[in-house]
Amino acid sequence: MALKEEKLEMEGEITESLRNRMFRVRLDNGHQMIGYTAGKMKRYRIRMGPGDRVRVEVSAYDLDRGRIVYRLR
């Protein structure tokens, strides 16, 4: 049985809205990445825009892309 890889969770702010529910996110450590909307966020139609604080899951293999899993209040 294969083990599921660990995801890194980071927080940041959306700086730009791109096409196909993708966003440019600036993390708290200053790194910029592309964030795409996770499945549950699409299903429940959670709206996001520039200036919103979000929590991002990042794979250890690709640090330039991540899944936006939660919009912070």
PDB file of N, CA, C and O in Angstrom:
ATOM      1  N   MET A   1       0.841  -1.176   0.000  1.00  0.00           N
ATOM      2  CA  MET A   1       0.000   0.000   0.000  1.00  0.00           C
ATOM      3  C   MET A   1       0.895   1.252   0.000  1.00  0.00           C
ATOM      4  O   MET A   1       1.826   1.364   0.797  1.00  0.00           O
ATOM      5  N   ALA A   2       0.598   2.160  -0.885  1.00  0.00           N
ATOM      6  CA  ALA A   2       1.396   3.382  -1.000  1.00  0.00           C
ATOM      7  C   ALA A   2       0.985   4.396   0.063  1.00  0.00           C
ATOM      8  O   ALA A   2      -0.194   4.526   0.392  1.00  0.00           O
ATOM      9  N   LEU A   3       1.965   5.105   0.589  1.00  0.00           N
ATOM     10  CA  LEU A   3       1.688   6.152   1.564  1.00  0.00           C
ATOM     11  C   LEU A   3       1.345   7.448   0.845  1.00  0.00           C
ATOM     12  O   LEU A   3       1.918   7.762  -0.199  1.00  0.00           O
ATOM     13  N   LYS A   4       0.411   8.190   1.410  1.00  0.00           N
ATOM     14  CA  LYS A   4       0.032   9.472   0.831  1.00  0.00           C
ATOM     15  C   LYS A   4       1.100  10.506   1.174  1.00  0.00           C
ATOM     16  O   LYS A   4       1.556  10.577   2.315  1.00  0.00           O
ATOM     17  N   GLU A   5       1.497  11.303   0.188  1.00  0.00           N
ATOM     18  CA  GLU A   5       2.542  12.288   0.434  1.00  0.00           C
ATOM     19  C   GLU A   5       2.024  13.409   1.323  1.00  0.00           C
ATOM     20  O   GLU A   5       0.840  13.745   1.293  1.00  0.00           O
ATOM     21  N   GLU A   6       2.910  13.974   2.102  1.00  0.00           N
ATOM     22  CA  GLU A   6       2.561  15.056   3.005  1.00  0.00           C
ATOM     23  C   GLU A   6       2.481  16.379   2.246  1.00  0.00           C
ATOM     24  O   GLU A   6       3.309  16.653   1.378  1.00  0.00           O
ATOM     25  N   LYS A   7       1.492  17.186   2.573  1.00  0.00           N
ATOM     26  CA  LYS A   7       1.340  18.508   1.970  1.00  0.00           C
ATOM     27  C   LYS A   7       1.779  19.569   2.970  1.00  0.00           C
ATOM     28  O   LYS A   7       1.570  19.421   4.174  1.00  0.00           O
ATOM     29  N   LEU A   8       2.376  20.620   2.476  1.00  0.00           N
ATOM     30  CA  LEU A   8       2.744  21.764   3.302  1.00  0.00           C
ATOM     31  C   LEU A   8       1.595  22.759   3.261  1.00  0.00           C
ATOM     32  O   LEU A   8       1.103  23.085   2.181  1.00  0.00           O
ATOM     33  N   GLU A   9       1.159  23.247   4.413  1.00  0.00           N
ATOM     34  CA  GLU A   9       0.094  24.251   4.450  1.00  0.00           C
ATOM     35  C   GLU A   9       0.700  25.598   4.778  1.00  0.00           C
ATOM     36  O   GLU A   9       1.435  25.747   5.754  1.00  0.00           O
ATOM     37  N   MET A  10       0.376  26.589   3.934  1.00  0.00           N
ATOM     38  CA  MET A  10       0.893  27.940   4.129  1.00  0.00           C
ATOM     39  C   MET A  10      -0.253  28.927   3.967  1.00  0.00           C
ATOM     40  O   MET A  10      -1.292  28.607   3.390  1.00  0.00           O
ATOM     41  N   GLU A  11      -0.044  30.127   4.486  1.00  0.00           N
ATOM     42  CA  GLU A  11      -1.049  31.175   4.346  1.00  0.00           C
ATOM     43  C   GLU A  11      -0.474  32.304   3.508  1.00  0.00           C
ATOM     44  O   GLU A  11       0.732  32.555   3.514  1.00  0.00           O
ATOM     45  N   GLY A  12      -1.361  32.981   2.787  1.00  0.00           N
ATOM     46  CA  GLY A  12      -0.932  34.091   1.957  1.00  0.00           C
ATOM     47  C   GLY A  12      -2.102  34.956   1.552  1.00  0.00           C
ATOM     48  O   GLY A  12      -3.212  34.810   2.064  1.00  0.00           O
ATOM     49  N   GLU A  13      -1.838  35.861   0.624  1.00  0.00           N
ATOM     50  CA  GLU A  13      -2.847  36.808   0.155  1.00  0.00           C
ATOM     51  C   GLU A  13      -2.921  36.748  -1.360  1.00  0.00           C
ATOM     52  O   GLU A  13      -1.894  36.688  -2.036  1.00  0.00           O
ATOM     53  N   ILE A  14      -4.133  36.762  -1.889  1.00  0.00           N
ATOM     54  CA  ILE A  14      -4.332  36.767  -3.335  1.00  0.00           C
ATOM     55  C   ILE A  14      -3.979  38.153  -3.863  1.00  0.00           C
ATOM     56  O   ILE A  14      -4.490  39.161  -3.375  1.00  0.00           O
ATOM     57  N   THR A  15      -3.098  38.197  -4.868  1.00  0.00           N
ATOM     58  CA  THR A  15      -2.704  39.481  -5.432  1.00  0.00           C
ATOM     59  C   THR A  15      -3.301  39.715  -6.811  1.00  0.00           C
ATOM     60  O   THR A  15      -3.449  40.863  -7.228  1.00  0.00           O
ATOM     61  N   GLU A  16      -3.650  38.639  -7.533  1.00  0.00           N
ATOM     62  CA  GLU A  16      -4.164  38.789  -8.892  1.00  0.00           C
ATOM     63  C   GLU A  16      -5.076  37.615  -9.213  1.00  0.00           C
ATOM     64  O   GLU A  16      -4.811  36.483  -8.809  1.00  0.00           O
ATOM     65  N   SER A  17      -6.137  37.888  -9.931  1.00  0.00           N
ATOM     66  CA  SER A  17      -7.053  36.844 -10.376  1.00  0.00           C
ATOM     67  C   SER A  17      -6.728  36.484 -11.824  1.00  0.00           C
ATOM     68  O   SER A  17      -6.700  37.352 -12.697  1.00  0.00           O
ATOM     69  N   LEU A  18      -6.485  35.204 -12.069  1.00  0.00           N
ATOM     70  CA  LEU A  18      -6.158  34.728 -13.404  1.00  0.00           C
ATOM     71  C   LEU A  18      -7.361  33.957 -13.957  1.00  0.00           C
ATOM     72  O   LEU A  18      -8.406  33.887 -13.309  1.00  0.00           O
ATOM     73  N   ARG A  19      -7.213  33.381 -15.146  1.00  0.00           N
ATOM     74  CA  ARG A  19      -8.332  32.664 -15.750  1.00  0.00           C
ATOM     75  C   ARG A  19      -8.494  31.271 -15.141  1.00  0.00           C
ATOM     76  O   ARG A  19      -7.593  30.774 -14.466  1.00  0.00           O
ATOM     77  N   ASN A  20      -9.632  30.655 -15.381  1.00  0.00           N
ATOM     78  CA  ASN A  20      -9.939  29.284 -14.967  1.00  0.00           C
ATOM     79  C   ASN A  20      -9.803  29.065 -13.463  1.00  0.00           C
ATOM     80  O   ASN A  20      -9.243  28.060 -13.025  1.00  0.00           O
ATOM     81  N   ARG A  21     -10.317  30.012 -12.672  1.00  0.00           N
ATOM     82  CA  ARG A  21     -10.294  29.909 -11.214  1.00  0.00           C
ATOM     83  C   ARG A  21      -8.895  29.716 -10.648  1.00  0.00           C
ATOM     84  O   ARG A  21      -8.690  28.963  -9.696  1.00  0.00           O
ATOM     85  N   MET A  22      -7.939  30.410 -11.251  1.00  0.00           N
ATOM     86  CA  MET A  22      -6.568  30.379 -10.752  1.00  0.00           C
ATOM     87  C   MET A  22      -6.206  31.779 -10.272  1.00  0.00           C
ATOM     88  O   MET A  22      -6.720  32.778 -10.775  1.00  0.00           O
ATOM     89  N   PHE A  23      -5.310  31.831  -9.286  1.00  0.00           N
ATOM     90  CA  PHE A  23      -4.952  33.099  -8.661  1.00  0.00           C
ATOM     91  C   PHE A  23      -3.455  33.151  -8.434  1.00  0.00           C
ATOM     92  O   PHE A  23      -2.801  32.121  -8.269  1.00  0.00           O
ATOM     93  N   ARG A  24      -2.915  34.380  -8.429  1.00  0.00           N
ATOM     94  CA  ARG A  24      -1.525  34.571  -8.039  1.00  0.00           C
ATOM     95  C   ARG A  24      -1.552  34.894  -6.545  1.00  0.00           C
ATOM     96  O   ARG A  24      -2.248  35.810  -6.108  1.00  0.00           O
ATOM     97  N   VAL A  25      -0.786  34.131  -5.775  1.00  0.00           N
ATOM     98  CA  VAL A  25      -0.809  34.246  -4.317  1.00  0.00           C
ATOM     99  C   VAL A  25       0.580  34.629  -3.822  1.00  0.00           C
ATOM    100  O   VAL A  25       1.577  34.028  -4.223  1.00  0.00           O
ATOM    101  N   ARG A  26       0.640  35.635  -2.946  1.00  0.00           N
ATOM    102  CA  ARG A  26       1.898  35.990  -2.280  1.00  0.00           C
ATOM    103  C   ARG A  26       1.815  35.421  -0.867  1.00  0.00           C
ATOM    104  O   ARG A  26       0.957  35.805  -0.073  1.00  0.00           O
ATOM    105  N   LEU A  27       2.737  34.487  -0.572  1.00  0.00           N
ATOM    106  CA  LEU A  27       2.756  33.851   0.740  1.00  0.00           C
ATOM    107  C   LEU A  27       3.334  34.799   1.781  1.00  0.00           C
ATOM    108  O   LEU A  27       3.939  35.816   1.442  1.00  0.00           O
ATOM    109  N   ASP A  28       3.141  34.454   3.056  1.00  0.00           N
ATOM    110  CA  ASP A  28       3.627  35.307   4.137  1.00  0.00           C
ATOM    111  C   ASP A  28       5.147  35.415   4.153  1.00  0.00           C
ATOM    112  O   ASP A  28       5.690  36.395   4.662  1.00  0.00           O
ATOM    113  N   ASN A  29       5.843  34.415   3.597  1.00  0.00           N
ATOM    114  CA  ASN A  29       7.306  34.475   3.568  1.00  0.00           C
ATOM    115  C   ASN A  29       7.834  35.232   2.344  1.00  0.00           C
ATOM    116  O   ASN A  29       9.047  35.304   2.150  1.00  0.00           O
ATOM    117  N   GLY A  30       6.940  35.803   1.508  1.00  0.00           N
ATOM    118  CA  GLY A  30       7.348  36.613   0.367  1.00  0.00           C
ATOM    119  C   GLY A  30       7.376  35.878  -0.959  1.00  0.00           C
ATOM    120  O   GLY A  30       7.518  36.508  -2.007  1.00  0.00           O
ATOM    121  N   HIS A  31       7.243  34.560  -0.938  1.00  0.00           N
ATOM    122  CA  HIS A  31       7.267  33.753  -2.160  1.00  0.00           C
ATOM    123  C   HIS A  31       5.957  33.918  -2.923  1.00  0.00           C
ATOM    124  O   HIS A  31       4.889  33.966  -2.312  1.00  0.00           O
ATOM    125  N   GLN A  32       6.028  34.005  -4.261  1.00  0.00           N
ATOM    126  CA  GLN A  32       4.811  34.082  -5.079  1.00  0.00           C
ATOM    127  C   GLN A  32       4.573  32.753  -5.758  1.00  0.00           C
ATOM    128  O   GLN A  32       5.520  32.071  -6.150  1.00  0.00           O
ATOM    129  N   MET A  33       3.299  32.377  -5.902  1.00  0.00           N
ATOM    130  CA  MET A  33       2.945  31.107  -6.525  1.00  0.00           C
ATOM    131  C   MET A  33       1.597  31.230  -7.196  1.00  0.00           C
ATOM    132  O   MET A  33       0.877  32.210  -7.002  1.00  0.00           O
ATOM    133  N   ILE A  34       1.257  30.214  -7.996  1.00  0.00           N
ATOM    134  CA  ILE A  34      -0.051  30.118  -8.624  1.00  0.00           C
ATOM    135  C   ILE A  34      -0.906  29.199  -7.748  1.00  0.00           C
ATOM    136  O   ILE A  34      -0.486  28.093  -7.407  1.00  0.00           O
ATOM    137  N   GLY A  35      -2.089  29.654  -7.392  1.00  0.00           N
ATOM    138  CA  GLY A  35      -3.000  28.840  -6.593  1.00  0.00           C
ATOM    139  C   GLY A  35      -4.264  28.556  -7.392  1.00  0.00           C
ATOM    140  O   GLY A  35      -4.824  29.454  -8.021  1.00  0.00           O
ATOM    141  N   TYR A  36      -4.706  27.314  -7.365  1.00  0.00           N
ATOM    142  CA  TYR A  36      -5.946  26.970  -8.041  1.00  0.00           C
ATOM    143  C   TYR A  36      -6.963  26.514  -7.006  1.00  0.00           C
ATOM    144  O   TYR A  36      -6.595  26.054  -5.925  1.00  0.00           O
ATOM    145  N   THR A  37      -8.222  26.641  -7.335  1.00  0.00           N
ATOM    146  CA  THR A  37      -9.301  26.376  -6.400  1.00  0.00           C
ATOM    147  C   THR A  37      -9.466  24.880  -6.173  1.00  0.00           C
ATOM    148  O   THR A  37      -9.527  24.109  -7.131  1.00  0.00           O
ATOM    149  N   ALA A  38      -9.539  24.468  -4.921  1.00  0.00           N
ATOM    150  CA  ALA A  38      -9.741  23.058  -4.579  1.00  0.00           C
ATOM    151  C   ALA A  38     -11.175  22.644  -4.899  1.00  0.00           C
ATOM    152  O   ALA A  38     -12.048  23.493  -5.079  1.00  0.00           O
ATOM    153  N   GLY A  39     -11.409  21.357  -4.967  1.00  0.00           N
ATOM    154  CA  GLY A  39     -12.700  20.807  -5.372  1.00  0.00           C
ATOM    155  C   GLY A  39     -13.875  21.257  -4.521  1.00  0.00           C
ATOM    156  O   GLY A  39     -14.920  21.619  -5.062  1.00  0.00           O
ATOM    157  N   LYS A  40     -13.729  21.242  -3.195  1.00  0.00           N
ATOM    158  CA  LYS A  40     -14.833  21.650  -2.313  1.00  0.00           C
ATOM    159  C   LYS A  40     -15.125  23.143  -2.468  1.00  0.00           C
ATOM    160  O   LYS A  40     -16.271  23.570  -2.327  1.00  0.00           O
ATOM    161  N   MET A  41     -14.092  23.935  -2.757  1.00  0.00           N
ATOM    162  CA  MET A  41     -14.303  25.369  -2.940  1.00  0.00           C
ATOM    163  C   MET A  41     -15.109  25.611  -4.219  1.00  0.00           C
ATOM    164  O   MET A  41     -15.950  26.509  -4.267  1.00  0.00           O
ATOM    165  N   LYS A  42     -14.846  24.804  -5.259  1.00  0.00           N
ATOM    166  CA  LYS A  42     -15.625  24.912  -6.501  1.00  0.00           C
ATOM    167  C   LYS A  42     -17.056  24.454  -6.278  1.00  0.00           C
ATOM    168  O   LYS A  42     -18.002  25.091  -6.741  1.00  0.00           O
ATOM    169  N   ARG A  43     -17.208  23.338  -5.563  1.00  0.00           N
ATOM    170  CA  ARG A  43     -18.529  22.741  -5.349  1.00  0.00           C
ATOM    171  C   ARG A  43     -19.467  23.695  -4.617  1.00  0.00           C
ATOM    172  O   ARG A  43     -20.632  23.833  -4.988  1.00  0.00           O
ATOM    173  N   TYR A  44     -18.956  24.357  -3.570  1.00  0.00           N
ATOM    174  CA  TYR A  44     -19.789  25.264  -2.786  1.00  0.00           C
ATOM    175  C   TYR A  44     -19.696  26.705  -3.253  1.00  0.00           C
ATOM    176  O   TYR A  44     -20.216  27.607  -2.596  1.00  0.00           O
ATOM    177  N   ARG A  45     -19.040  26.929  -4.383  1.00  0.00           N
ATOM    178  CA  ARG A  45     -18.945  28.245  -5.032  1.00  0.00           C
ATOM    179  C   ARG A  45     -18.456  29.335  -4.078  1.00  0.00           C
ATOM    180  O   ARG A  45     -19.075  30.392  -3.953  1.00  0.00           O
ATOM    181  N   ILE A  46     -17.338  29.062  -3.412  1.00  0.00           N
ATOM    182  CA  ILE A  46     -16.724  30.058  -2.534  1.00  0.00           C
ATOM    183  C   ILE A  46     -16.030  31.085  -3.423  1.00  0.00           C
ATOM    184  O   ILE A  46     -15.167  30.735  -4.228  1.00  0.00           O
ATOM    185  N   ARG A  47     -16.406  32.342  -3.276  1.00  0.00           N
ATOM    186  CA  ARG A  47     -15.833  33.395  -4.114  1.00  0.00           C
ATOM    187  C   ARG A  47     -14.597  33.981  -3.465  1.00  0.00           C
ATOM    188  O   ARG A  47     -14.536  34.164  -2.249  1.00  0.00           O
ATOM    189  N   MET A  48     -13.612  34.270  -4.302  1.00  0.00           N
ATOM    190  CA  MET A  48     -12.363  34.872  -3.829  1.00  0.00           C
ATOM    191  C   MET A  48     -11.959  35.968  -4.795  1.00  0.00           C
ATOM    192  O   MET A  48     -12.328  35.957  -5.969  1.00  0.00           O
ATOM    193  N   GLY A  49     -11.200  36.905  -4.279  1.00  0.00           N
ATOM    194  CA  GLY A  49     -10.717  37.989  -5.114  1.00  0.00           C
ATOM    195  C   GLY A  49      -9.424  38.548  -4.562  1.00  0.00           C
ATOM    196  O   GLY A  49      -8.976  38.138  -3.492  1.00  0.00           O
ATOM    197  N   PRO A  50      -8.819  39.481  -5.280  1.00  0.00           N
ATOM    198  CA  PRO A  50      -7.577  40.087  -4.799  1.00  0.00           C
ATOM    199  C   PRO A  50      -7.778  40.728  -3.426  1.00  0.00           C
ATOM    200  O   PRO A  50      -8.774  41.408  -3.182  1.00  0.00           O
ATOM    201  N   GLY A  51      -6.819  40.499  -2.546  1.00  0.00           N
ATOM    202  CA  GLY A  51      -6.897  41.035  -1.190  1.00  0.00           C
ATOM    203  C   GLY A  51      -7.366  40.024  -0.163  1.00  0.00           C
ATOM    204  O   GLY A  51      -7.219  40.265   1.035  1.00  0.00           O
ATOM    205  N   ASP A  52      -7.924  38.906  -0.585  1.00  0.00           N
ATOM    206  CA  ASP A  52      -8.399  37.884   0.349  1.00  0.00           C
ATOM    207  C   ASP A  52      -7.233  37.066   0.887  1.00  0.00           C
ATOM    208  O   ASP A  52      -6.285  36.766   0.161  1.00  0.00           O
ATOM    209  N   ARG A  53      -7.310  36.708   2.168  1.00  0.00           N
ATOM    210  CA  ARG A  53      -6.322  35.837   2.798  1.00  0.00           C
ATOM    211  C   ARG A  53      -6.774  34.400   2.608  1.00  0.00           C
ATOM    212  O   ARG A  53      -7.950  34.094   2.804  1.00  0.00           O
ATOM    213  N   VAL A  54      -5.859  33.509   2.227  1.00  0.00           N
ATOM    214  CA  VAL A  54      -6.200  32.123   1.939  1.00  0.00           C
ATOM    215  C   VAL A  54      -5.165  31.180   2.558  1.00  0.00           C
ATOM    216  O   VAL A  54      -4.039  31.575   2.860  1.00  0.00           O
ATOM    217  N   ARG A  55      -5.582  29.920   2.737  1.00  0.00           N
ATOM    218  CA  ARG A  55      -4.681  28.849   3.152  1.00  0.00           C
ATOM    219  C   ARG A  55      -4.440  27.969   1.936  1.00  0.00           C
ATOM    220  O   ARG A  55      -5.384  27.572   1.254  1.00  0.00           O
ATOM    221  N   VAL A  56      -3.165  27.662   1.663  1.00  0.00           N
ATOM    222  CA  VAL A  56      -2.764  26.948   0.449  1.00  0.00           C
ATOM    223  C   VAL A  56      -2.049  25.657   0.828  1.00  0.00           C
ATOM    224  O   VAL A  56      -1.187  25.653   1.706  1.00  0.00           O
ATOM    225  N   GLU A  57      -2.412  24.552   0.158  1.00  0.00           N
ATOM    226  CA  GLU A  57      -1.687  23.290   0.300  1.00  0.00           C
ATOM    227  C   GLU A  57      -0.678  23.203  -0.835  1.00  0.00           C
ATOM    228  O   GLU A  57      -1.029  23.389  -2.000  1.00  0.00           O
ATOM    229  N   VAL A  58       0.586  22.918  -0.492  1.00  0.00           N
ATOM    230  CA  VAL A  58       1.654  22.877  -1.479  1.00  0.00           C
ATOM    231  C   VAL A  58       2.333  21.512  -1.410  1.00  0.00           C
ATOM    232  O   VAL A  58       2.609  21.005  -0.323  1.00  0.00           O
ATOM    233  N   SER A  59       2.598  20.927  -2.564  1.00  0.00           N
ATOM    234  CA  SER A  59       3.346  19.683  -2.623  1.00  0.00           C
ATOM    235  C   SER A  59       4.835  19.986  -2.453  1.00  0.00           C
ATOM    236  O   SER A  59       5.310  21.046  -2.861  1.00  0.00           O
ATOM    237  N   ALA A  60       5.550  19.070  -1.861  1.00  0.00           N
ATOM    238  CA  ALA A  60       6.990  19.266  -1.673  1.00  0.00           C
ATOM    239  C   ALA A  60       7.738  19.194  -3.002  1.00  0.00           C
ATOM    240  O   ALA A  60       8.878  19.651  -3.093  1.00  0.00           O
ATOM    241  N   TYR A  61       7.110  18.625  -4.036  1.00  0.00           N
ATOM    242  CA  TYR A  61       7.765  18.458  -5.334  1.00  0.00           C
ATOM    243  C   TYR A  61       7.668  19.701  -6.210  1.00  0.00           C
ATOM    244  O   TYR A  61       8.584  19.981  -6.983  1.00  0.00           O
ATOM    245  N   ASP A  62       6.572  20.450  -6.102  1.00  0.00           N
ATOM    246  CA  ASP A  62       6.380  21.645  -6.937  1.00  0.00           C
ATOM    247  C   ASP A  62       5.951  22.799  -6.045  1.00  0.00           C
ATOM    248  O   ASP A  62       4.789  22.878  -5.648  1.00  0.00           O
ATOM    249  N   LEU A  63       6.875  23.689  -5.728  1.00  0.00           N
ATOM    250  CA  LEU A  63       6.585  24.789  -4.814  1.00  0.00           C
ATOM    251  C   LEU A  63       6.029  26.021  -5.522  1.00  0.00           C
ATOM    252  O   LEU A  63       5.792  27.042  -4.877  1.00  0.00           O
ATOM    253  N   ASP A  64       5.813  25.943  -6.852  1.00  0.00           N
ATOM    254  CA  ASP A  64       5.276  27.079  -7.595  1.00  0.00           C
ATOM    255  C   ASP A  64       3.778  26.985  -7.827  1.00  0.00           C
ATOM    256  O   ASP A  64       3.179  27.930  -8.341  1.00  0.00           O
ATOM    257  N   ARG A  65       3.154  25.863  -7.458  1.00  0.00           N
ATOM    258  CA  ARG A  65       1.715  25.689  -7.622  1.00  0.00           C
ATOM    259  C   ARG A  65       1.133  25.127  -6.338  1.00  0.00           C
ATOM    260  O   ARG A  65       1.794  24.362  -5.636  1.00  0.00           O
ATOM    261  N   GLY A  66      -0.096  25.500  -6.026  1.00  0.00           N
ATOM    262  CA  GLY A  66      -0.729  24.986  -4.818  1.00  0.00           C
ATOM    263  C   GLY A  66      -2.237  25.032  -4.926  1.00  0.00           C
ATOM    264  O   GLY A  66      -2.794  25.742  -5.763  1.00  0.00           O
ATOM    265  N   ARG A  67      -2.896  24.259  -4.062  1.00  0.00           N
ATOM    266  CA  ARG A  67      -4.358  24.229  -4.009  1.00  0.00           C
ATOM    267  C   ARG A  67      -4.845  25.155  -2.915  1.00  0.00           C
ATOM    268  O   ARG A  67      -4.396  25.055  -1.773  1.00  0.00           O
ATOM    269  N   ILE A  68      -5.756  26.053  -3.246  1.00  0.00           N
ATOM    270  CA  ILE A  68      -6.358  26.926  -2.244  1.00  0.00           C
ATOM    271  C   ILE A  68      -7.465  26.121  -1.578  1.00  0.00           C
ATOM    272  O   ILE A  68      -8.445  25.748  -2.224  1.00  0.00           O
ATOM    273  N   VAL A  69      -7.307  25.852  -0.275  1.00  0.00           N
ATOM    274  CA  VAL A  69      -8.255  24.981   0.423  1.00  0.00           C
ATOM    275  C   VAL A  69      -9.153  25.731   1.385  1.00  0.00           C
ATOM    276  O   VAL A  69     -10.160  25.176   1.826  1.00  0.00           O
ATOM    277  N   TYR A  70      -8.827  26.987   1.736  1.00  0.00           N
ATOM    278  CA  TYR A  70      -9.643  27.700   2.712  1.00  0.00           C
ATOM    279  C   TYR A  70      -9.461  29.198   2.527  1.00  0.00           C
ATOM    280  O   TYR A  70      -8.345  29.679   2.331  1.00  0.00           O
ATOM    281  N   ARG A  71     -10.571  29.931   2.592  1.00  0.00           N
ATOM    282  CA  ARG A  71     -10.495  31.392   2.559  1.00  0.00           C
ATOM    283  C   ARG A  71     -10.658  31.893   3.989  1.00  0.00           C
ATOM    284  O   ARG A  71     -11.670  31.616   4.634  1.00  0.00           O
ATOM    285  N   LEU A  72      -9.665  32.630   4.488  1.00  0.00           N
ATOM    286  CA  LEU A  72      -9.695  33.121   5.865  1.00  0.00           C
ATOM    287  C   LEU A  72     -10.583  34.347   5.973  1.00  0.00           C
ATOM    288  O   LEU A  72     -10.744  35.090   5.005  1.00  0.00           O
ATOM    289  N   ARG A  73     -11.139  34.552   7.108  1.00  0.00           N
ATOM    290  CA  ARG A  73     -12.044  35.687   7.336  1.00  0.00           C
ATOM    291  C   ARG A  73     -11.273  36.937   7.703  1.00  0.00           C
ATOM    292  O   ARG A  73     -11.872  37.988   7.930  1.00  0.00           O
TER     293      ARG A  73
END
